[in-house]
């Protein structure tokens, strides 16, 4: 019984790492857009693409966190 609980906690921790990784990637893209001096003025399509990726990755992280929370 204790081994099952330990394995469950390990699986939960590994899944949380996946959530964190997705959010870290999303934040990196958001930081890239914010740090770019012209805020996309010279390449608005590229900045929109990068922001779209950021939103997508953040949402994937949220969905993964919800899946992990439901696995209790």
N, C-alpha and C positions, 0 to 999 in steps of 0.2 A: 504494500500500500504506500509506504513512504517513498519507494523508488518511483512509483507512478507519479506522485506529486512532484518529486524532484525533476523527472523527465518533462512533466508539463511546464514547470517553471523555466526549464532550459529552453524548451520550444517557444514559450512565450517571449523570453528574452531575445532569442534569435529573430523572431518575427518583429520585435520592437526595433531591432537594428535595421531591418529592411525599411521600416517606416521612417526612421531617422535619416537613413541614407537618401530616400526620396525627397524628404524635406530639405536636406542639405543641398542637394542638386538644384532644387527649386530656388532656394535662397541665393545660391551662387549666380544663377541667371538673373535674378532680380537685382542683385548687387552690381552685376556687369552693366545692366542698363542704367542704373542710378549713377554709377561711376563714370560712364561715358560722358565726356564733357559737353557735347552738344545735345544730349538727351534724345538722340535719334534724329536730329534735324537733318543730317546728311544722308541717313539711310533709314527712313521711317519704316519701310517694309521689313528690314532685318530686325529692328528693335521690336516690332510687333510680333514677329516670329519667335524671338527669344522670350518675350513676355508670355506668349501663348504656351511655350514649352514650360515656363515657370509655373503657370497656372495649372497646367496638366499634371506636372510632377507633384505639385502640392496636393492636388485633389487625389491622386493615386495614393499618396502617403496617408491622407485622411481615411480613404476607403480601407486601406490595409490595417490601420489602427482600429477601425470599427470591426473588421473581421477578427482581429486578435482579441478584442474585448469580448466578442461573442463566444469565443472558444472556451471560456472559463471552464 
